[in-house]
Amino acid sequence: MSFYKELELILQSKNPQEKFRLFEDFYKKFQANECHFEEDFIPKKFDAPSYAEICTTVPPQQVPKRSNLTTEEGQVKLLHAVAHIEYSAIDLALDAAYRFGGLPREYYADWLAVAEDEIRHFVMLESLLHELGSQYGAVAVHDALFEASQKTQTLLERMVVVPRYLEANGLDATPMILKKLKKLPKSQMIEKIIENLEIILDEEVDHVKKGDVWFKYACERESVSEDVYFDIIAKYYPRGFLRPNDLNIDARKEAGFSCSELKVMAKREVC
């Protein structure tokens, strides 16, 4: 089986169920060493995200705000927002494996494992949306994660921007959402949402850690200092780290961030 051509088919699949079925079959073959890595394969640059025919996209500032989380409407908006992040993360993980050739097999194993996790996360959240009488595509979304993948066409920049910036930001944001949820009157759905978000938060630490490993690999391969991290963040996100007072220090340390990096992000000593 052609590794890159099969991944290209999966990435371009517009139907979530078909995408997941194709991935499951592909992943089994990869694990059984039945994939051939073409040395001369040239990856495509995709013009639109795979969810383009499912979701209505708007600028980030126009995405519907989460309202009262004790209501079904508020719960749908929250679940849909997180589900969209997870769905986008599926393609980001697949694209990381598809786009960058000539790397150790462990690199591809890592990002396919991440894709498998993200699929499971999405399915969990989609199930809760169905319980609330909704579905993926019912709420407008933004393309920020897809746009990040388009901008970062080198391994170094991709590892900086996706796992070590965007996904790491989720390590900070999710605990704040959980804190709000745990203050609400208890209900079966609120408890299910909390349970799902806690699973996702725990597993996302490992995803950021994988990104950290391959960021450091890319720095060594390109003979650049790991301080290049902040140069790349400044290039694509001039506003920098938006929640310096809310950094999840323990999770970020577990995921590979150094105390010196965290000091720069937090603008104070944190460890």
N, C-alpha and C positions, 0 to 999 in steps of 0.2 A: 504494500500500500504506500502511495506517495504521501509523505508526511505533510508537506506544505500545501499540496493541492487539496487534500482532504480538509485541512484546517480552513482553507479558503472557502470551500463549500459550506462548512459549518458557520463561519463568520457571516456569510452572505445570506444564510437562511433567515427568512422573514417570519417564520412561524415558530414560536417558542417550543412547542411540543416536538416539532420536527428537529429543531436545533438540538434539543436535549437528547433525542433518540440517536441522532447522528453522532453526537459527542460520545455517548455511552459506548457505541459500537467502536468508534475510533480509539477511545481511551483503552478499551480492552486490548485492542491490537497493538497499541503503543506499549502497554505493559508487558505484552507477550513478545516484544521485540520484532513485530511484523511490519514495522514502518521503514521506508527507505527515505533518507534525507538527500534530496537533490542538491548537488553543490552549486549548480548554475541557476537555481530558481530565483526569479525576480518577483518580489511581493507587489501586490496591487496597492494603490492608495485609494481607499474607499471614499466615495463622494457623499455618502449619506449613511447614517447609522442603521443597523438592521431592524430597529424598532420604528423606523420612519412611517411605515404603513399602519402601525398599531396605535401610536401615540400622536397627539397634537402637541407640537413643540412651540414654545414661546420663549422670549428672553428670560433669564433667571429671575429678574425682579417682578415678572408678571406671573410666575408660578403661584397658584392659589395658596394663600397662607393657611397654616394649620390653625383651626379654630378650637373651640371648646372640646377637649379630648374626652369628655364624659359623654359626648354625643356620637352617634354613628358617623355623621358627616365628618367630624373632626378626626375620628379614628381612621376612616377611609383615607383622608388626606395624608395623615401621618404614615400609614402603612404603604400607600401608593408612592410617597416620596422615597421611602427606604427601599421599596421593591424596585423602583427605577434605578436607584444607585446600584443595587445588586445586579440588575439585568445589564446595566452598562458595564459593571465590573466583570461580568462573564466575558463579554467581548474584549475588554481590556486585557484580561488574562490570556485569552486565546490569541489576541493580536501580538502580545509579547512573545508568545511561542512562534507565531507565524512570521513575524517581521524581521527577526534578527537571526541570521544564519551563522553556521560555523562555531557554535558555542558548545560547551560540554553537555552531554546528555542530561546531567543533573539539572541544568537550567530549564530544559524543556519539561522534565518531570515535575519541577517545582511549579511552573505556571499552569500546567495541565491539572495538577492537584488543586491549585487555587481555583481554577475554573470549575472543577467538580464541587468545591465548597460553595462557590457563588451560586451555582445552579440550585444546590440544596437550599441555600438561604432564600433565593427567589421563590422557590416552590412553597416553602414554609409561609412566607408572607402572602403569596398569592392565595393560599388556602384560607388564610384569615380574611382576605378581601372577599372571597367567595362567601364566607360565613356571614359577611355584612351585606351581601347582595350586590357586590361590586366586582370589578375585574381590572387587570392591568390594561391601561389605555383609557380608563374612565376619567382621569384627571390630567390636565395639561402638564407637560414636563419641559425641562431645558436640555440643551445639548452640550453642557459644559464639559462633561467627561469625554464624550466623543471628540470634541474639539481639542481637548488635551492630547488625545492619541494622535490626532492629525498633526499637531504642532511638533511633537517629539518623535523624530524619525531616526534618532541614534539611541543605542542601548543606554548610554550614560544619562542622557536627558530623560528618557522614559523611566528609568529606575528612580531618578530624582523626583520627577513630577507626579507619577502615578502612585507607587507605593509609599514613598517617603514624604510626600506632601499631601496629596489629596486623600489617600486612604488613611494616612496618619492623622489627618484632621478629624476623621471619623472616630478615632480613639479618644479625642477630646470631646466631640459633640455628643456621642451616644450616652455617656454617663450623665450629662446634663438632661437629656430627654428622659432617661430612666428615673432621675431624681424627681422630675415633674410628675411622671406617671405614678410613682410610689406614694405621692402625696394625695392622689385622687381617691375618691370613694372606691372601695374594692368592687370589682365586677369580674365575671368570667372572662370577658374579652380583654379587659385591662391586664389581667393576670397573664393571659396568653401572649399579649403583645410584649409585656415585660420579659417573659420567658424567652421569647424569640430574640429580642434585642440583646439579652445577656449572652445567648449562644453566639450570636453574630459578633458581638464585641470581643468575646474570648477568642474566637477563631481568626478575627481580623488581625490580632496581634501577630499571629504566625505569618500572615500574608505580608505585613509590613517588614517582618524579620527577613522573609525571603527576598524582598526588595532591597533590604539593607545589605544582604550577602552579595547580591549581584551588582549593586551600586559600587561596593568596595572592589569587586572584581573588575568592573569597568574602569574605575579610577586607576587601578594598577595596570591594566592593559593599555590605557592611554597615557600613563605616566603623569597623572595630575594629582594634586593634593585633594583630599576629601573636602577641603574648604570650598571646592568648586560647587558644592551643594548650594551654598547661599548665593553664589553668582547666578546659577541657573534659576533659582526661585525668584531672584530679583528681575531676571529677564522676562519671565512669564507672569509673575504675580507681584507687581511693584508694591502692592499694599502689604506684602509679606505675610506674617503670621497674625491672623485676625483675632485670636483669643489667647494672648500671652499670659493672661491671668488664670486661664482655665486649662492649661496643658495637663494632660494625663501623664504625669511624670513617670510613675511606676510602669505603666503600659509602654510608654515610649522607650524607657530604658530596657525593658524586656525585649523590645523589638529592635534594639541595636543602637539607639541614639546615645551619644556620649554626653557626659555632664557638661562639657565645653559647648557642645551644640545646643543643649537645652538652655544653657545660660544666655546664649545669643537670642534664642527664640523668646524666652521669658523676660529678657532684659533685667535679669537678677540672678543671684545664686540660688539654685534649686536642688542641688545634690553635691 
